[in-house]
Amino acid sequence: MGIYSYEEAFGAADKTTRAMRQAIADWFAAYYGCDDTQDRDACQRIAYTVVNKIVRTVFGEYQSTTQQQSYAPLLENLDGVARQALELSLVGGSCFLKPVPEKDGFSVGLIPRSNVLIFGRDASGAVNDLGTVERSTLGRYYYTLLERRTVDKNGYLTVENKLLRSLNGQNPGTPVPLTEHPAYRELPKSYRFARPVGSVGLVELRTPMLNCVDGSSDSVSVYAPAMGLIRSIDENEAQLRQEFIRGQSRVIASRDLLKTDPQGNLQLQDHLFVGLDEDPEQVGITVFSPQLRHQSYLERKQEYLRNVESVIGLKRGMLSDANAQDRTATEISASAGDYNLTVIDFQRTWQQAVQQMLSLCRCLGALYRMDFAGEVPCVSIDWGNGVLYDEDRVWADYLNMVDKGLMKPEIALGWRFNMPVQTPEQLQAIRQRFMP
């Protein structure tokens, strides 16, 4: 018996509202879609440009370190997927990081929001019941692996796996044994962890904005507030394209040329032609070609782009022409500040996700009997310099405070070289290394 929806396959209802489901589909379509229509031209790729600009800025000078060597390989794996993870979260509102146990530790898999069904949340909004979808092909069949993760009130995690097979890939298909696909032969149909995990075993990387679609606990795309503007820009581009293609020529014809044939087909497009019966004796076509009016379209496009920057919080000029409008020094500073606050917000969300991932892998490592010695380390992340943060200036301020006796030199050195300074032992380690 065939299964025609993922909710039917999981046997549970997705709590995501219809408005959010449509919005998620629209966000991914805006990012990946580049198909043009008569009324829309996506050549600007605004969604892609916004995400690309933010990701490159966030990780422009990114460096992470940890003093616990047993966690270093995991941190390296996280660094390897950092940019892609942030991209997926900016597009879909969130991205789930999945620790995958391997021989020497954990690798990190990424699950986009479009491949996740939310079946339940706790009182704080954290996901406690979800399903993930993984698609693949083998031979002439399409396979779909469904994984459901449920955590009870005591923190015990249960994972259930189900494999479906389809001939056309248009629907999940029919259930088949997990052993039919070589990649899933070792997976159990159901497994309950022996110790509390406290979560669904995934780390959700979320955008820090409030939900502007339906007000629910779901997070939203970084360009969700600008979707209307993005559509207007695409429509504006289509108008401008047509303006150049036909030179905005208007064809003046006798009205009988605009009649339909017996099959109902239009002889001429009515939005390109204006029918006149000015002279009944004159039958034919006269072409009138005025000067191109592209300047008004370009000015409108610049206004759209500036509005996108304002809505999202990007620096003025990242999408629009920075010199298109004179601004005061106060306006320039405010624009840079808004942009950097946006970037700092995303840097903080990634840093929190890294720390959560280390804690989760330490818990899972104990269950898998892996060597993650000691407490979960505090990861030191250096984001480099920015408009609101200048490392050299901060270092100069710290040195000045040390000279005046307002700060211990160990604390300043610990900040400079990303070393912990919370305990006397940590301060002693700094003295031994830098203060002989």
C-alpha positions in Angstrom: 0.0 0.0 0.0 1.5 3.4 -1.0 2.0 6.3 1.3 1.4 9.7 -0.1 2.5 12.1 2.6 5.2 12.3 5.3 2.7 12.8 8.0 1.0 9.6 7.0 4.4 7.8 6.9 5.3 9.0 10.4 1.8 8.6 11.8 1.9 12.0 13.4 0.7 15.6 12.5 3.2 18.3 11.7 2.7 21.2 14.2 4.1 23.7 11.7 1.2 25.9 10.5 0.2 26.1 6.9 1.4 29.7 6.7 4.9 28.6 7.9 5.0 25.6 5.5 4.2 27.9 2.6 6.7 30.5 3.8 9.5 27.9 4.1 8.8 26.7 0.6 8.9 30.3 -0.7 12.2 31.0 1.1 14.0 28.0 -0.5 12.4 28.8 -3.9 13.7 32.4 -3.6 17.2 31.2 -2.8 17.5 28.3 -5.3 15.0 29.3 -8.0 16.3 31.1 -11.0 13.5 30.3 -13.5 12.0 33.4 -15.1 8.4 34.1 -16.1 6.8 36.7 -18.2 6.1 38.8 -15.1 9.2 38.1 -13.0 12.9 38.0 -13.7 15.1 36.6 -10.9 18.4 37.7 -12.3 19.2 39.8 -9.2 19.1 36.7 -6.9 18.5 39.0 -3.9 18.0 36.1 -1.5 21.3 34.5 -2.5 23.1 37.8 -2.3 21.8 38.6 1.2 22.8 35.2 2.5 26.2 35.2 0.8 27.1 38.7 2.1 26.2 37.8 5.7 28.0 34.4 5.7 31.2 35.9 4.2 31.2 38.7 6.7 30.4 36.5 9.7 33.2 34.0 9.0 35.7 36.4 7.3 38.3 36.1 10.0 36.9 33.2 12.0 39.2 31.1 14.2 38.3 28.7 16.9 40.5 27.0 19.5 40.1 24.8 22.6 42.4 23.7 25.3 40.9 20.2 25.5 42.7 18.2 22.8 40.1 15.4 22.9 37.5 17.9 21.5 39.8 19.3 18.8 38.8 16.9 16.0 35.1 17.6 16.7 35.7 21.3 16.7 37.6 21.0 13.4 34.6 19.1 11.9 32.3 21.9 13.1 34.5 24.5 11.4 34.3 22.5 8.2 30.5 22.8 8.0 30.1 26.2 9.7 29.5 28.3 6.6 27.1 25.8 5.0 25.2 25.4 8.3 24.7 29.2 8.7 23.6 29.4 5.0 20.9 26.8 5.5 19.7 28.5 8.7 19.6 31.9 7.0 17.5 30.4 4.2 15.1 28.2 6.1 15.1 29.9 9.5 16.9 27.0 11.2 19.3 24.2 10.4 19.8 21.1 12.6 23.3 19.8 13.3 23.4 16.1 13.7 26.4 14.3 15.4 27.2 11.2 13.4 29.3 8.6 15.4 32.4 7.3 13.7 35.4 5.3 14.7 37.4 8.2 16.1 34.7 10.6 17.2 31.8 12.4 15.6 31.3 13.9 12.2 28.6 16.6 11.7 25.6 16.2 9.4 23.3 19.1 8.4 19.5 18.8 8.1 17.8 21.8 6.4 14.5 23.0 7.8 12.7 21.8 4.6 13.6 18.2 5.5 12.2 18.4 9.1 8.7 17.9 10.5 8.0 19.2 14.0 5.6 17.0 16.0 6.0 18.6 19.4 7.7 21.3 21.5 8.0 21.7 25.2 6.9 24.7 27.2 10.0 26.7 26.4 9.6 26.1 22.6 12.4 23.5 22.3 11.7 20.6 20.0 11.0 17.3 21.8 9.5 15.3 18.9 10.5 15.6 15.3 10.9 13.7 12.1 13.7 14.0 9.5 13.6 13.0 5.9 16.6 11.8 3.9 16.2 11.0 0.2 18.5 8.9 -2.0 18.4 6.8 -5.2 19.6 3.2 -5.8 19.2 1.5 -9.1 15.8 2.4 -10.5 14.2 3.2 -7.1 13.9 6.3 -5.0 14.4 5.7 -1.3 13.3 7.8 1.6 14.6 7.3 5.2 12.3 8.6 7.9 13.9 9.1 11.3 11.7 10.1 14.2 13.3 11.4 17.4 11.3 11.7 20.6 12.5 12.7 24.1 10.4 12.0 27.2 10.0 14.1 30.3 12.9 12.3 31.9 15.3 13.1 29.1 15.4 9.6 27.5 15.7 9.8 23.7 14.1 7.2 21.4 15.0 7.0 17.7 12.8 5.2 15.2 13.8 4.5 11.6 11.6 3.6 8.6 12.6 3.1 4.9 10.2 3.8 2.0 10.7 3.0 -1.7 9.1 4.6 -4.7 9.4 4.2 -8.5 8.8 7.8 -9.4 10.0 9.8 -6.5 6.8 11.9 -6.4 5.6 10.4 -3.1 7.3 8.5 -0.2 6.1 5.1 -1.6 5.8 1.9 0.2 7.6 0.6 3.4 10.5 -1.8 2.8 13.0 -3.3 5.2 16.0 -1.2 6.2 18.3 -4.0 5.0 17.2 -3.3 1.4 19.5 -0.2 1.2 23.2 -0.8 2.0 23.6 2.5 3.7 20.9 1.7 6.2 21.5 -2.0 6.9 23.0 -1.3 10.3 20.3 1.0 11.5 17.9 -0.4 14.2 14.1 0.0 13.6 13.9 1.5 17.1 16.4 2.4 19.8 16.1 4.0 23.2 19.3 5.4 24.8 20.3 3.9 28.1 21.0 7.2 29.7 19.2 10.6 29.5 20.3 12.8 26.6 18.0 15.6 27.5 17.2 16.6 23.9 16.4 15.1 20.5 20.1 14.6 19.9 20.3 17.4 17.5 21.5 21.0 17.8 19.2 23.6 16.2 21.0 26.6 14.7 18.3 29.3 14.6 18.1 32.8 13.2 17.8 35.3 16.1 14.7 37.2 14.7 11.2 36.9 16.0 8.7 35.1 13.8 7.1 37.6 11.5 5.0 34.9 9.6 2.6 33.5 12.2 4.2 34.4 15.6 4.9 30.7 16.4 8.1 29.2 18.0 9.4 28.5 14.5 12.3 30.7 13.4 12.2 32.6 10.1 14.5 33.2 7.2 16.8 36.2 7.4 15.1 37.7 4.3 11.6 36.8 5.4 10.6 40.4 6.1 11.8 41.4 2.7 10.0 38.7 0.6 7.5 41.3 -0.7 10.3 43.6 -1.7 12.1 40.7 -3.4 9.0 39.9 -5.5 8.7 43.6 -6.4 12.4 43.7 -7.5 11.9 40.6 -9.7 8.8 42.2 -11.3 10.7 45.4 -11.8 13.5 43.5 -13.6 10.9 41.8 -15.8 9.5 45.2 -16.8 13.0 46.6 -17.4 13.8 43.5 -19.5 10.8 44.0 -21.7 11.5 47.7 -22.0 14.8 46.9 -23.6 13.7 43.9 -25.6 10.9 45.7 -27.5 12.3 49.2 -27.1 8.9 50.1 -25.6 7.6 50.2 -29.2 3.8 50.7 -29.5 2.1 49.4 -32.5 -0.9 51.4 -33.8 -3.2 49.2 -35.8 -6.8 49.2 -37.1 -9.1 47.6 -34.6 -10.0 44.7 -36.8 -6.5 43.4 -36.4 -7.1 42.8 -32.7 -10.0 40.4 -33.2 -9.6 36.7 -32.3 -9.7 33.9 -34.9 -12.5 31.2 -34.9 -10.3 29.1 -32.7 -10.2 31.8 -30.1 -6.5 32.7 -30.6 -5.5 36.4 -30.4 -4.1 37.7 -33.6 -2.1 40.4 -31.7 -1.1 40.8 -28.0 -3.4 43.5 -26.6 -0.8 44.7 -24.1 1.6 45.5 -26.9 -0.9 47.1 -29.3 -3.3 50.0 -29.1 -6.2 49.9 -31.5 -7.3 53.1 -33.2 -10.0 53.8 -35.8 -8.6 57.2 -36.5 -8.8 56.8 -40.3 -11.1 54.0 -41.6 -9.4 54.1 -45.0 -6.0 53.4 -43.6 -5.4 49.8 -42.8 -2.0 48.4 -41.6 0.5 48.8 -38.9 2.4 51.9 -37.8 5.3 51.5 -35.3 5.9 54.3 -32.8 9.1 54.0 -30.8 9.6 56.5 -27.9 12.8 56.9 -26.0 13.5 54.1 -23.5 12.2 54.9 -20.0 14.7 52.7 -18.2 15.8 55.5 -15.8 12.6 55.4 -13.9 12.9 51.6 -13.5 16.4 51.8 -12.3 15.6 54.5 -9.7 12.7 52.3 -8.5 15.0 49.3 -8.3 17.5 51.2 -6.2 14.8 52.2 -3.8 13.7 48.6 -3.5 17.2 47.5 -2.8 17.7 50.2 -0.1 14.4 49.1 1.5 15.7 45.5 1.6 18.9 46.7 3.3 16.9 48.6 5.9 14.4 45.8 6.6 17.1 43.1 7.1 19.7 45.4 8.7 22.4 45.3 6.1 24.9 48.0 5.5 23.8 50.6 3.1 25.4 49.9 -0.3 25.7 46.1 0.1 22.8 45.7 -2.4 22.1 49.2 -3.6 24.3 51.9 -5.0 26.0 53.4 -2.0 26.4 56.7 -3.7 22.8 56.9 -5.0 21.7 59.2 -2.2 23.6 61.7 -0.1 23.6 60.9 3.6 24.8 62.6 6.7 27.6 61.2 8.8 25.1 60.2 11.5 23.1 58.2 8.9 26.3 56.5 7.7 27.3 55.5 11.2 23.8 54.3 12.0 23.8 52.1 8.9 27.1 50.5 9.7 26.0 50.0 13.3 22.8 48.2 12.2 24.7 46.0 9.9 27.3 45.0 12.5 24.7 44.3 15.1 23.0 41.9 12.6 26.3 40.2 12.0 27.2 40.0 15.7 23.8 38.4 16.3 24.6 35.6 13.9 28.1 35.2 15.3 26.6 34.7 18.8 24.1 32.1 17.5 26.9 30.0 15.9 29.0 30.2 19.0 26.1 29.0 21.1 25.5 26.1 18.7 29.2 25.1 18.9 29.0 25.0 22.7 25.8 23.0 22.6 27.3 20.6 20.1 30.3 19.9 22.3 28.0 19.3 25.3 25.8 16.9 23.3 28.8 15.0 21.9 30.2 14.6 25.4 26.9 13.0 26.5 26.6 10.8 23.5 30.3 10.0 23.7 29.8 8.4 27.1 27.0 6.3 25.7 29.2 5.2 22.7 32.2 4.8 25.0 34.3 7.4 23.3 37.1 9.3 24.9 35.9 12.9 25.7 38.0 13.6 28.8 37.1 16.2 31.4 34.4 18.8 31.5 33.0 20.4 28.3 35.6 23.0 27.3 34.9 26.6 26.7 35.7 27.2 23.0 37.5 30.4 22.2 36.3 32.0 19.0 38.1 34.9 17.4 35.9 36.8 14.9 38.4 39.4 13.9 37.9 43.1 13.7 34.7 44.9 12.8 33.3 48.4 12.8 32.0 48.0 16.3 34.9 45.9 17.6 38.5 46.7 17.0 40.8 44.1 18.6 43.9 46.4 18.6 42.0 49.2 20.3 40.7 46.8 23.0 44.2 45.5 23.5 45.5 49.1 23.9 42.7 49.8 26.5 43.6 46.6 28.4 47.3 47.6 28.5 46.4 51.0 29.8 44.3 49.5 32.5 47.2 47.2 33.5 49.5 50.2 33.7 47.1 52.0 36.0 46.7 48.9 38.2 43.0 48.5 37.3 43.5 45.0 35.7 45.7 42.0 36.4 48.1 41.4 33.5 47.1 37.7 33.6 43.6 38.7 32.5 44.8 40.9 29.7 47.1 38.1 28.4 44.4 35.5 28.7 42.1 37.7 26.6 44.9 38.3 24.0 45.8 34.6 23.6 42.4 33.1 24.1 43.2 31.4 27.4 40.7 30.8 30.3 41.1 33.1 33.4 38.4 31.9 35.7 40.4 29.9 38.2 43.7 30.4 40.1 45.2 27.4 38.3 44.4 29.0 34.9 46.0 32.3 36.0 49.1 30.4 37.1 49.3 28.7 33.7 49.3 32.2 32.1 52.1 33.4 34.4 54.2 30.4 33.7 53.8 30.8 29.9 54.0 34.6 29.5 55.4 36.1 32.7 58.7 34.4 33.6 
